[in-house]
Amino acid sequence: MQLKNYIRNVPNFPRPGISFKDITPLLNEPAAFQHVIDRFVDIYVDRDVDAVVGIEARGFLFAAPLAVRLDRPLIPFRKEGTLPHRTNSVKFTLEYGDSVVEVHTDAIVPGQQVLIVDDLLATDGTLAASARLVEQSGGQVAGHAVVIELVYLRGRDRLRGYDVVSLVQY
């Protein structure tokens, strides 16, 4: 299946000069969405993964069905101030400014192998910060799984030393 056929390019969004990769068409086509989950399951079913992290918000869309299919816990990584219990957090810089990612202090078991899932790898402050948060919380990063990688932005360079799987490259 050609997943690029289900990813819409939206020029100048959210600001001029940005070419936004919209996954809405992929989500609207059950066969394409299922294909993404099936591909991730095929890749990770035999790997050492104890839990699956979904990064707010679009990462949740792929992490949740993947966690169910792998029969692993789902751990949400949220934006600052959105989790109701004690949290660990990491501050990081994005193309548009600073941000913070948080997780409950009891979500990751020390030594747990954690797969981090998101929709997109760009420059990539979010995935690098998420890896730091997993490690700060006592876990080990089993890898990063993304649907789309913007290769020209060289985000993978910030993730050296980690396994990174992307299904579609631009």
OpenMM code with the backbone's topology and positions (N, CA, C; nanometers):
from openmm import Vec3, app, unit

residues = "MET GLN LEU LYS ASN TYR ILE ARG ASN VAL PRO ASN PHE PRO ARG PRO GLY ILE SER PHE LYS ASP ILE THR PRO LEU LEU ASN GLU PRO ALA ALA PHE GLN HIS VAL ILE ASP ARG PHE VAL ASP ILE TYR VAL ASP ARG ASP VAL ASP ALA VAL VAL GLY ILE GLU ALA ARG GLY PHE LEU PHE ALA ALA PRO LEU ALA VAL ARG LEU ASP ARG PRO LEU ILE PRO PHE ARG LYS GLU GLY THR LEU PRO HIS ARG THR ASN SER VAL LYS PHE THR LEU GLU TYR GLY ASP SER VAL VAL GLU VAL HIS THR ASP ALA ILE VAL PRO GLY GLN GLN VAL LEU ILE VAL ASP ASP LEU LEU ALA THR ASP GLY THR LEU ALA ALA SER ALA ARG LEU VAL GLU GLN SER GLY GLY GLN VAL ALA GLY HIS ALA VAL VAL ILE GLU LEU VAL TYR LEU ARG GLY ARG ASP ARG LEU ARG GLY TYR ASP VAL VAL SER LEU VAL GLN TYR".split()
positions = [
    Vec3(0.0849, -0.1188, 0.0000),
    Vec3(0.0000, 0.0000, 0.0000),
    Vec3(0.0888, 0.1242, 0.0000),
    Vec3(0.0568, 0.2193, -0.0824),
    Vec3(0.1298, 0.3455, -0.0915),
    Vec3(0.0717, 0.4453, 0.0093),
    Vec3(0.1292, 0.4499, 0.1284),
    Vec3(0.0758, 0.5366, 0.2336),
    Vec3(0.0816, 0.6842, 0.1970),
    Vec3(0.1764, 0.7240, 0.1136),
    Vec3(0.1844, 0.8652, 0.0727),
    Vec3(0.0560, 0.9117, 0.0050),
    Vec3(-0.0173, 0.8185, -0.0555),
    Vec3(-0.1443, 0.8546, -0.1195),
    Vec3(-0.2495, 0.8982, -0.0183),
    Vec3(-0.2258, 0.8716, 0.1087),
    Vec3(-0.3227, 0.9031, 0.2140),
    Vec3(-0.2726, 1.0127, 0.3071),
    Vec3(-0.1677, 1.0816, 0.2654),
    Vec3(-0.1141, 1.1923, 0.3444),
    Vec3(-0.1241, 1.3188, 0.2600),
    Vec3(-0.2005, 1.4144, 0.3109),
    Vec3(-0.2246, 1.5389, 0.2378),
    Vec3(-0.1184, 1.6427, 0.2741),
    Vec3(-0.0654, 1.7077, 0.1734),
    Vec3(0.0288, 1.8169, 0.1938),
    Vec3(-0.0493, 1.9480, 0.2000),
    Vec3(-0.0332, 2.0224, 0.3097),
    Vec3(-0.1029, 2.1500, 0.3262),
    Vec3(0.0035, 2.2599, 0.3327),
    Vec3(0.0217, 2.3340, 0.2223),
    Vec3(0.1244, 2.4379, 0.2218),
    Vec3(0.0893, 2.5546, 0.3147),
    Vec3(0.1933, 2.6135, 0.3701),
    Vec3(0.1813, 2.7332, 0.4529),
    Vec3(0.0911, 2.7143, 0.5753),
    Vec3(0.0998, 2.5972, 0.6358),
    Vec3(0.0254, 2.5716, 0.7594),
    Vec3(0.1191, 2.5040, 0.8583),
    Vec3(0.1240, 2.5463, 0.9804),
    Vec3(0.0410, 2.6459, 1.0469),
    Vec3(0.0894, 2.7890, 1.0274),
    Vec3(0.2003, 2.8038, 0.9522),
    Vec3(0.2484, 2.9390, 0.9209),
    Vec3(0.3164, 2.9355, 0.7853),
    Vec3(0.3397, 3.0506, 0.7247),
    Vec3(0.4029, 3.0549, 0.5928),
    Vec3(0.5378, 2.9818, 0.5920),
    Vec3(0.5595, 2.9048, 0.4861),
    Vec3(0.6841, 2.8326, 0.4689),
    Vec3(0.6827, 2.6899, 0.5221),
    Vec3(0.5809, 2.6556, 0.5999),
    Vec3(0.5693, 2.5204, 0.6547),
    Vec3(0.4793, 2.4384, 0.5624),
    Vec3(0.5213, 2.3170, 0.5325),
    Vec3(0.4422, 2.2244, 0.4522),
    Vec3(0.3910, 2.1146, 0.5448),
    Vec3(0.2697, 2.1296, 0.5935),
    Vec3(0.2115, 2.0395, 0.6932),
    Vec3(0.1698, 1.9079, 0.6296),
    Vec3(0.2056, 1.7977, 0.6951),
    Vec3(0.1660, 1.6643, 0.6496),
    Vec3(0.0424, 1.6225, 0.7285),
    Vec3(-0.0717, 1.6244, 0.6624),
    Vec3(-0.2016, 1.5963, 0.7247),
    Vec3(-0.2346, 1.4483, 0.7115),
    Vec3(-0.2485, 1.3800, 0.8264),
    Vec3(-0.2793, 1.2365, 0.8273),
    Vec3(-0.4290, 1.2085, 0.8284),
    Vec3(-0.5119, 1.3116, 0.8244),
    Vec3(-0.6566, 1.2907, 0.8280),
    Vec3(-0.7048, 1.1960, 0.7182),
    Vec3(-0.6584, 1.2095, 0.5921),
    Vec3(-0.7039, 1.1135, 0.4904),
    Vec3(-0.6664, 0.9690, 0.5250),
    Vec3(-0.5508, 0.9486, 0.5862),
    Vec3(-0.5093, 0.8147, 0.6265),
    Vec3(-0.6042, 0.7601, 0.7332),
    Vec3(-0.6391, 0.8438, 0.8288),
    Vec3(-0.7309, 0.8016, 0.9351),
    Vec3(-0.8716, 0.7765, 0.8812),
    Vec3(-0.9071, 0.8455, 0.7744),
    Vec3(-1.0405, 0.8298, 0.7146),
    Vec3(-1.0529, 0.7052, 0.6275),
    Vec3(-0.9417, 0.6409, 0.5984),
    Vec3(-0.9430, 0.5197, 0.5171),
    Vec3(-0.9034, 0.4020, 0.6053),
    Vec3(-1.0023, 0.3228, 0.6524),
    Vec3(-0.9718, 0.2135, 0.7452),
    Vec3(-0.8617, 0.1193, 0.6973),
    Vec3(-0.8562, 0.0886, 0.5692),
    Vec3(-0.7529, -0.0033, 0.5199),
    Vec3(-0.6135, 0.0571, 0.5353),
    Vec3(-0.5992, 0.1864, 0.5108),
    Vec3(-0.4693, 0.2525, 0.5246),
    Vec3(-0.4294, 0.2610, 0.6719),
    Vec3(-0.5237, 0.2984, 0.7574),
    Vec3(-0.4969, 0.3060, 0.9013),
    Vec3(-0.4582, 0.1675, 0.9536),
    Vec3(-0.5316, 0.0661, 0.9147),
    Vec3(-0.5018, -0.0716, 0.9556),
    Vec3(-0.3642, -0.1139, 0.9063),
    Vec3(-0.3292, -0.0723, 0.7850),
    Vec3(-0.1985, -0.1064, 0.7288),
    Vec3(-0.0857, -0.0508, 0.8161),
    Vec3(-0.0995, 0.0731, 0.8610),
    Vec3(0.0019, 0.1334, 0.9480),
    Vec3(0.0178, 0.0511, 1.0759),
    Vec3(-0.0927, 0.0189, 1.1400),
    Vec3(-0.0863, -0.0581, 1.2646),
    Vec3(-0.0273, -0.1964, 1.2381),
    Vec3(-0.0709, -0.2611, 1.1313),
    Vec3(-0.0175, -0.3938, 1.0968),
    Vec3(0.1336, -0.3892, 1.0741),
    Vec3(0.1810, -0.2862, 1.0047),
    Vec3(0.3260, -0.2736, 0.9791),
    Vec3(0.4019, -0.2596, 1.1096),
    Vec3(0.3526, -0.1741, 1.1998),
    Vec3(0.4196, -0.1572, 1.3284),
    Vec3(0.4167, -0.2870, 1.4096),
    Vec3(0.3043, -0.3570, 1.4079),
    Vec3(0.2959, -0.4850, 1.4796),
    Vec3(0.3985, -0.5822, 1.4235),
    Vec3(0.4064, -0.5937, 1.2913),
    Vec3(0.5031, -0.6849, 1.2286),
    Vec3(0.6464, -0.6524, 1.2718),
    Vec3(0.6765, -0.5245, 1.2839),
    Vec3(0.8118, -0.4814, 1.3199),
    Vec3(0.8423, -0.5084, 1.4671),
    Vec3(0.7448, -0.4845, 1.5559),
    Vec3(0.7734, -0.4861, 1.6998),
    Vec3(0.7249, -0.6094, 1.7750),
    Vec3(0.6510, -0.6987, 1.7131),
    Vec3(0.5937, -0.8122, 1.7855),
    Vec3(0.7009, -0.9018, 1.8476),
    Vec3(0.8151, -0.9149, 1.7843),
    Vec3(0.9202, -1.0023, 1.8364),
    Vec3(1.0345, -0.9253, 1.9025),
    Vec3(1.0167, -0.7955, 1.9219),
    Vec3(1.1205, -0.7154, 1.9871),
    Vec3(1.0898, -0.7029, 2.1363),
    Vec3(1.1912, -0.6646, 2.2104),
    Vec3(1.1784, -0.6489, 2.3547),
    Vec3(1.1105, -0.5148, 2.3855),
    Vec3(0.9785, -0.5171, 2.3907),
    Vec3(0.8988, -0.3984, 2.4211),
    Vec3(0.8062, -0.4329, 2.5367),
    Vec3(0.8192, -0.3582, 2.6481),
    Vec3(0.7360, -0.3816, 2.7658),
    Vec3(0.6173, -0.2869, 2.7744),
    Vec3(0.6276, -0.1698, 2.7099),
    Vec3(0.5205, -0.0703, 2.7140),
    Vec3(0.5319, 0.0189, 2.5908),
    Vec3(0.4207, 0.0839, 2.5575),
    Vec3(0.4152, 0.1722, 2.4411),
    Vec3(0.3762, 0.3121, 2.4870),
    Vec3(0.4581, 0.4106, 2.4522),
    Vec3(0.4288, 0.5507, 2.4809),
    Vec3(0.3639, 0.6120, 2.3581),
    Vec3(0.2558, 0.6863, 2.3798),
    Vec3(0.1950, 0.7679, 2.2758),
    Vec3(0.2166, 0.9133, 2.3109),
    Vec3(0.2666, 0.9919, 2.2156),
    Vec3(0.2913, 1.1343, 2.2387),
    Vec3(0.1691, 1.2136, 2.1953),
    Vec3(0.1239, 1.3017, 2.2838),
    Vec3(0.0064, 1.3850, 2.2556),
    Vec3(0.0293, 1.4675, 2.1295),
    Vec3(-0.0671, 1.4813, 2.0434),
    Vec3(-0.1963, 1.4162, 2.0419),
    Vec3(-0.2026, 1.3088, 1.9347),
    Vec3(-0.1421, 1.3346, 1.8190),
    Vec3(-0.1562, 1.2379, 1.7093),
    Vec3(-0.0827, 1.1070, 1.7356),
    Vec3(0.0174, 1.1074, 1.8203),
    Vec3(0.0847, 0.9833, 1.8554),
    Vec3(-0.0088, 0.8858, 1.9249),
    Vec3(-0.1087, 0.9392, 1.9972),
    Vec3(-0.2075, 0.8537, 2.0644),
    Vec3(-0.2828, 0.7667, 1.9635),
    Vec3(-0.3088, 0.8238, 1.8452),
    Vec3(-0.3890, 0.7541, 1.7447),
    Vec3(-0.3241, 0.6240, 1.6983),
    Vec3(-0.1919, 0.6207, 1.6973),
    Vec3(-0.1186, 0.5027, 1.6519),
    Vec3(-0.0709, 0.4165, 1.7685),
    Vec3(-0.0361, 0.4800, 1.8791),
    Vec3(0.0147, 0.4061, 1.9948),
    Vec3(-0.0933, 0.3206, 2.0594),
    Vec3(-0.2154, 0.3710, 2.0689),
    Vec3(-0.3209, 0.2957, 2.1377),
    Vec3(-0.3522, 0.1627, 2.0682),
    Vec3(-0.3827, 0.1610, 1.9387),
    Vec3(-0.4090, 0.0306, 1.8768),
    Vec3(-0.2854, -0.0588, 1.8730),
    Vec3(-0.1665, 0.0008, 1.8631),
    Vec3(-0.0445, -0.0790, 1.8650),
    Vec3(-0.0258, -0.1458, 2.0010),
    Vec3(-0.0475, -0.0714, 2.1087),
    Vec3(-0.0355, -0.1283, 2.2435),
    Vec3(-0.1342, -0.2435, 2.2627),
    Vec3(-0.2566, -0.2263, 2.2151),
    Vec3(-0.3567, -0.3325, 2.2266),
    Vec3(-0.3122, -0.4561, 2.1491),
    Vec3(-0.2670, -0.4350, 2.0259),
    Vec3(-0.2249, -0.5489, 1.9423),
    Vec3(-0.1022, -0.6204, 1.9984),
    Vec3(-0.0112, -0.5446, 2.0633),
    Vec3(0.1076, -0.6050, 2.1236),
    Vec3(0.0800, -0.6572, 2.2650),
    Vec3(-0.0391, -0.6274, 2.3159),
    Vec3(-0.0768, -0.6655, 2.4524),
    Vec3(0.0205, -0.6059, 2.5543),
    Vec3(0.0446, -0.4750, 2.5385),
    Vec3(0.1347, -0.4007, 2.6264),
    Vec3(0.0628, -0.2792, 2.6835),
    Vec3(0.1082, -0.2298, 2.7983),
    Vec3(0.0485, -0.1081, 2.8534),
    Vec3(0.0711, 0.0116, 2.7613),
    Vec3(-0.0246, 0.1026, 2.7632),
    Vec3(-0.0139, 0.2300, 2.6910),
    Vec3(0.0165, 0.3391, 2.7936),
    Vec3(0.1200, 0.4175, 2.7661),
    Vec3(0.1594, 0.5268, 2.8542),
    Vec3(0.1454, 0.6576, 2.7778),
    Vec3(0.0552, 0.7458, 2.8215),
    Vec3(0.0414, 0.8744, 2.7524),
    Vec3(0.1453, 0.9758, 2.7993),
    Vec3(0.2127, 1.0381, 2.7043),
    Vec3(0.2985, 1.1525, 2.7300),
    Vec3(0.2169, 1.2741, 2.6894),
    Vec3(0.1979, 1.3636, 2.7853),
    Vec3(0.1070, 1.4762, 2.7643),
    Vec3(0.1795, 1.6098, 2.7722),
    Vec3(0.1092, 1.7135, 2.7291),
    Vec3(0.1590, 1.8498, 2.7415),
    Vec3(0.1507, 1.8916, 2.8879),
    Vec3(0.2307, 1.9899, 2.9215),
    Vec3(0.2403, 2.0372, 3.0592),
    Vec3(0.1039, 2.0749, 3.1171),
    Vec3(0.0797, 2.0272, 3.2393),
    Vec3(-0.0402, 2.0658, 3.3124),
    Vec3(-0.1651, 1.9871, 3.2786),
    Vec3(-0.1543, 1.8796, 3.2013),
    Vec3(-0.2749, 1.8061, 3.1605),
    Vec3(-0.2917, 1.6721, 3.2308),
    Vec3(-0.1917, 1.6294, 3.3083),
    Vec3(-0.2026, 1.5038, 3.3818),
    Vec3(-0.2420, 1.5338, 3.5269),
    Vec3(-0.3343, 1.4548, 3.5854),
    Vec3(-0.3896, 1.4879, 3.7164),
    Vec3(-0.3082, 1.4414, 3.8369),
    Vec3(-0.2015, 1.3655, 3.8160),
    Vec3(-0.1240, 1.3084, 3.9261),
    Vec3(0.0174, 1.3656, 3.9228),
    Vec3(0.1032, 1.3266, 4.0149),
    Vec3(0.2430, 1.3723, 4.0154),
    Vec3(0.3097, 1.3324, 3.8833),
    Vec3(0.3970, 1.4208, 3.8339),
    Vec3(0.4577, 1.3962, 3.7028),
    Vec3(0.6085, 1.4166, 3.7031),
    Vec3(0.6739, 1.3514, 3.6082),
    Vec3(0.8097, 1.3843, 3.5654),
    Vec3(0.7927, 1.4642, 3.4375),
    Vec3(0.8846, 1.5564, 3.4114),
    Vec3(0.8712, 1.6375, 3.2910),
    Vec3(1.0075, 1.6707, 3.2316),
    Vec3(1.0042, 1.7033, 3.1023),
    Vec3(1.1229, 1.7477, 3.0292),
    Vec3(1.0815, 1.8665, 2.9433),
    Vec3(1.1592, 1.9737, 2.9525),
    Vec3(1.1369, 2.0922, 2.8695),
    Vec3(1.2234, 2.0796, 2.7448),
    Vec3(1.1705, 2.1246, 2.6310),
    Vec3(1.2447, 2.1172, 2.5058),
    Vec3(1.2017, 2.2288, 2.4128),
    Vec3(1.2787, 2.2462, 2.3053),
    Vec3(1.2525, 2.3525, 2.2089),
    Vec3(1.2002, 2.2934, 2.0793),
    Vec3(1.0940, 2.3545, 2.0277),
    Vec3(1.0359, 2.3187, 1.8980),
    Vec3(1.0635, 2.4310, 1.7987),
    Vec3(1.0223, 2.4074, 1.6745),
    Vec3(1.0373, 2.5108, 1.5723),
    Vec3(0.9619, 2.6379, 1.6101),
    Vec3(0.8541, 2.6231, 1.6901),
    Vec3(0.7661, 2.7355, 1.7211),
    Vec3(0.7832, 2.7870, 1.8634),
    Vec3(0.8799, 2.7370, 1.9394),
    Vec3(0.8999, 2.7814, 2.0766),
    Vec3(0.9248, 2.6650, 2.1700),
    Vec3(0.9218, 2.6933, 2.2993),
    Vec3(0.9477, 2.5905, 2.3998),
    Vec3(0.8214, 2.5128, 2.4329),
    Vec3(0.8431, 2.3897, 2.4789),
    Vec3(0.7324, 2.3046, 2.5198),
    Vec3(0.7805, 2.2145, 2.6333),
    Vec3(0.6854, 2.1449, 2.6958),
    Vec3(0.7150, 2.0517, 2.8042),
    Vec3(0.6333, 1.9262, 2.7807),
    Vec3(0.6954, 1.8099, 2.7995),
    Vec3(0.6245, 1.6826, 2.7915),
    Vec3(0.6305, 1.6197, 2.9307),
    Vec3(0.5173, 1.5596, 2.9724),
    Vec3(0.5070, 1.5038, 3.1066),
    Vec3(0.4512, 1.3621, 3.1036),
    Vec3(0.4815, 1.2879, 3.2115),
    Vec3(0.4286, 1.1538, 3.2320),
    Vec3(0.4068, 1.1373, 3.3820),
    Vec3(0.3094, 1.0578, 3.4200),
    Vec3(0.2904, 1.0286, 3.5620),
    Vec3(0.4153, 0.9608, 3.6178),
    Vec3(0.4492, 0.9928, 3.7416),
    Vec3(0.5700, 0.9373, 3.8035),
    Vec3(0.5651, 0.7856, 3.8179),
    Vec3(0.4451, 0.7274, 3.8215),
    Vec3(0.4332, 0.5827, 3.8390),
    Vec3(0.4018, 0.5082, 3.7085),
    Vec3(0.4112, 0.5763, 3.5946),
    Vec3(0.3720, 0.5153, 3.4668),
    Vec3(0.4763, 0.4193, 3.4108),
    Vec3(0.6026, 0.4498, 3.4328),
    Vec3(0.7111, 0.3684, 3.3776),
    Vec3(0.7786, 0.2926, 3.4908),
    Vec3(0.7865, 0.1623, 3.4748),
    Vec3(0.8528, 0.0763, 3.5718),
    Vec3(1.0029, 0.0806, 3.5442),
    Vec3(1.0856, 0.0985, 3.6488),
    Vec3(1.2304, 0.1002, 3.6250),
    Vec3(1.2772, -0.0231, 3.5465),
    Vec3(1.3591, 0.0035, 3.4449),
    Vec3(1.4121, -0.1027, 3.3602),
    Vec3(1.3219, -0.1413, 3.2440),
    Vec3(1.2006, -0.0907, 3.2430),
    Vec3(1.1043, -0.1247, 3.1379),
    Vec3(1.1547, -0.0776, 3.0007),
    Vec3(1.1387, -0.1629, 2.8987),
    Vec3(1.1718, -0.1295, 2.7604),
    Vec3(1.0505, -0.0597, 2.6983),
    Vec3(1.0663, 0.0663, 2.6618),
    Vec3(0.9539, 0.1497, 2.6201),
    Vec3(0.9691, 0.1906, 2.4737),
    Vec3(0.8673, 0.1619, 2.3940),
    Vec3(0.8607, 0.2047, 2.2543),
    Vec3(0.7864, 0.3376, 2.2488),
    Vec3(0.8461, 0.4374, 2.1855),
    Vec3(0.7866, 0.5710, 2.1734),
    Vec3(0.7255, 0.5846, 2.0349),
    Vec3(0.5965, 0.6218, 2.0300),
    Vec3(0.5228, 0.6292, 1.9038),
    Vec3(0.4700, 0.7708, 1.8819),
    Vec3(0.4895, 0.8217, 1.7606),
    Vec3(0.4328, 0.9512, 1.7220),
    Vec3(0.3990, 0.9460, 1.5734),
    Vec3(0.3302, 1.0481, 1.5268),
    Vec3(0.2919, 1.0498, 1.3854),
    Vec3(0.4047, 1.0975, 1.2956),
    Vec3(0.4932, 1.1862, 1.3471),
    Vec3(0.5870, 1.2565, 1.2604),
    Vec3(0.7216, 1.2769, 1.3280),
    Vec3(0.8266, 1.2550, 1.2518),
    Vec3(0.9627, 1.2900, 1.2929),
    Vec3(1.0068, 1.4057, 1.2045),
    Vec3(1.0289, 1.5223, 1.2681),
    Vec3(1.0740, 1.6398, 1.1936),
    Vec3(1.2147, 1.6754, 1.2405),
    Vec3(1.2277, 1.7752, 1.3283),
    Vec3(1.3621, 1.8235, 1.3636),
    Vec3(1.4312, 1.7498, 1.4786),
    Vec3(1.4049, 1.6749, 1.5636),
    Vec3(1.2880, 1.6392, 1.6357),
    Vec3(1.3062, 1.6553, 1.7847),
    Vec3(1.2650, 1.7679, 1.8319),
    Vec3(1.2716, 1.7949, 1.9739),
    Vec3(1.1788, 1.7079, 2.0543),
    Vec3(1.0622, 1.6783, 2.0013),
    Vec3(0.9619, 1.6028, 2.0759),
    Vec3(1.0081, 1.4609, 2.1052),
    Vec3(1.0574, 1.3896, 2.0052),
    Vec3(1.1018, 1.2518, 2.0275),
    Vec3(1.2263, 1.2460, 2.1146),
    Vec3(1.3182, 1.3392, 2.0971),
    Vec3(1.4382, 1.3424, 2.1808),
    Vec3(1.4005, 1.3709, 2.3259),
    Vec3(1.3100, 1.4649, 2.3482),
    Vec3(1.2642, 1.4952, 2.4840),
    Vec3(1.1907, 1.3765, 2.5439),
    Vec3(1.1134, 1.3066, 2.4624),
    Vec3(1.0411, 1.1888, 2.5109),
    Vec3(1.1379, 1.0789, 2.5519),
    Vec3(1.2452, 1.0620, 2.4764),
    Vec3(1.3471, 0.9633, 2.5139),
    Vec3(1.4101, 1.0009, 2.6473),
    Vec3(1.4414, 1.1296, 2.6650),
    Vec3(1.4970, 1.1743, 2.7934),
    Vec3(1.3985, 1.1499, 2.9066),
    Vec3(1.2698, 1.1705, 2.8806),
    Vec3(1.1681, 1.1510, 2.9838),
    Vec3(1.1543, 1.0031, 3.0211),
    Vec3(1.1604, 0.9148, 2.9226),
    Vec3(1.1577, 0.7703, 2.9515),
    Vec3(1.2748, 0.7357, 3.0425),
    Vec3(1.3936, 0.7818, 3.0058),
    Vec3(1.5137, 0.7491, 3.0819),
    Vec3(1.5124, 0.8138, 3.2202),
    Vec3(1.4681, 0.9382, 3.2283),
    Vec3(1.4564, 1.0082, 3.3570),
    Vec3(1.3594, 0.9354, 3.4492),
    Vec3(1.2609, 0.8690, 3.3900),
    Vec3(1.1586, 0.7964, 3.4666),
    Vec3(1.2022, 0.6536, 3.5002),
    Vec3(1.3233, 0.6151, 3.4602),
    Vec3(1.3764, 0.4843, 3.4943),
    Vec3(1.3652, 0.3788, 3.3860),
    Vec3(1.3028, 0.4139, 3.2734),
    Vec3(1.2878, 0.3181, 3.1647),
    Vec3(1.4029, 0.3233, 3.0675),
    Vec3(1.3984, 0.2325, 2.9712),
    Vec3(1.4948, 0.2300, 2.8621),
    Vec3(1.4176, 0.2421, 2.7312),
    Vec3(1.4716, 0.3158, 2.6370),
    Vec3(1.4042, 0.3370, 2.5088),
    Vec3(1.4274, 0.2155, 2.4199),
    Vec3(1.3189, 0.1464, 2.3880),
    Vec3(1.3256, 0.0301, 2.2983),
    Vec3(1.3297, 0.0734, 2.1521),
    Vec3(1.2884, 0.1977, 2.1252),
    Vec3(1.2893, 0.2502, 1.9897),
    Vec3(1.1858, 0.3597, 1.9725),
    Vec3(1.1890, 0.4179, 1.8526),
    Vec3(1.0927, 0.5199, 1.8123),
    Vec3(1.0224, 0.4705, 1.6868),
    Vec3(0.8908, 0.4791, 1.6848),
    Vec3(0.8115, 0.4411, 1.5676),
    Vec3(0.7301, 0.5620, 1.5241),
    Vec3(0.7493, 0.6044, 1.4003),
    Vec3(0.6734, 0.7163, 1.3456),
    Vec3(0.6147, 0.6773, 1.2106),
    Vec3(0.5037, 0.7372, 1.1780),
    Vec3(0.4426, 0.7129, 1.0476),
    Vec3(0.5218, 0.7872, 0.9406),
    Vec3(0.5498, 0.9161, 0.9639),
    Vec3(0.6120, 1.0029, 0.8643),
    Vec3(0.7446, 1.0562, 0.9162),
    Vec3(0.8459, 1.0555, 0.8293),
    Vec3(0.9743, 1.1175, 0.8612),
    Vec3(1.0060, 1.2216, 0.7546),
    Vec3(1.0319, 1.3442, 0.7985),
    Vec3(1.0765, 1.4497, 0.7085),
    Vec3(1.2289, 1.4444, 0.7067),
    Vec3(1.2835, 1.3613, 0.6198),
    Vec3(1.4259, 1.3291, 0.6167),
    Vec3(1.5104, 1.4549, 0.6018),
    Vec3(1.4652, 1.5484, 0.5212),
    Vec3(1.5423, 1.6690, 0.4920),
    Vec3(1.5639, 1.7571, 0.6149),
    Vec3(1.4856, 1.7366, 0.7215),
    Vec3(1.5036, 1.8147, 0.8443),
    Vec3(1.6029, 1.7490, 0.9403),
    Vec3(1.6463, 1.6275, 0.9096),
    Vec3(1.7521, 1.5581, 0.9817),
    Vec3(1.7221, 1.5353, 1.1303),
    Vec3(1.5958, 1.5135, 1.1624),
    Vec3(1.5580, 1.4848, 1.3002),
    Vec3(1.6194, 1.3574, 1.3537),
    Vec3(1.6417, 1.2630, 1.2657),
    Vec3(1.7030, 1.1356, 1.3053),
    Vec3(1.8415, 1.1584, 1.3670),
    Vec3(1.9102, 1.2656, 1.3248),
    Vec3(2.0422, 1.2962, 1.3798),
    Vec3(2.0355, 1.3208, 1.5305),
    Vec3(1.9259, 1.3783, 1.5795),
    Vec3(1.9087, 1.4046, 1.7227),
    Vec3(1.8765, 1.2777, 1.8003),
    Vec3(1.8477, 1.1713, 1.7280),
    Vec3(1.8102, 1.0447, 1.7912),
    Vec3(1.9187, 0.9386, 1.7737),
    Vec3(2.0412, 0.9823, 1.7488),
    Vec3(2.1527, 0.8870, 1.7332),
    Vec3(2.1618, 0.7990, 1.8561),
    Vec3(2.1853, 0.6716, 1.8327),
    Vec3(2.1938, 0.5764, 1.9423),
    Vec3(2.0621, 0.5076, 1.9723),
    Vec3(1.9546, 0.5562, 1.9101),
    Vec3(1.8221, 0.4956, 1.9261),
    Vec3(1.7785, 0.4342, 1.7938),
    Vec3(1.7029, 0.3265, 1.8025),
    Vec3(1.6418, 0.2673, 1.6849),
    Vec3(1.5237, 0.3551, 1.6426),
    Vec3(1.5175, 0.3911, 1.5148),
    Vec3(1.4080, 0.4735, 1.4624),
    Vec3(1.3490, 0.4040, 1.3412),
    Vec3(1.2166, 0.3826, 1.3426),
    Vec3(1.1446, 0.3245, 1.2304),
    Vec3(1.0438, 0.4265, 1.1803),
    Vec3(1.0497, 0.4560, 1.0497),
    Vec3(0.9495, 0.5429, 0.9870),
    Vec3(0.8919, 0.4675, 0.8680),
    Vec3(0.7623, 0.4822, 0.8457),
    Vec3(0.6956, 0.4119, 0.7367),
    Vec3(0.6922, 0.4893, 0.6071),
    Vec3(0.6940, 0.6234, 0.6156),
    Vec3(0.6887, 0.7103, 0.4965),
    Vec3(0.7960, 0.8175, 0.5133),
    Vec3(0.8741, 0.8394, 0.4087),
    Vec3(0.9791, 0.9406, 0.4146),
    Vec3(0.9543, 1.0476, 0.3074),
    Vec3(0.9776, 1.1706, 0.3463),
    Vec3(0.9715, 1.2848, 0.2535),
    Vec3(1.1057, 1.3549, 0.2562),
] * unit.nanometer
topology = app.Topology()
chain = topology.addChain("A")
for resn in residues:
    res = topology.addResidue(resn, chain)
    for name in ("N", "CA", "C"):
        topology.addAtom(name, app.Element.getBySymbol(name[0]), res)
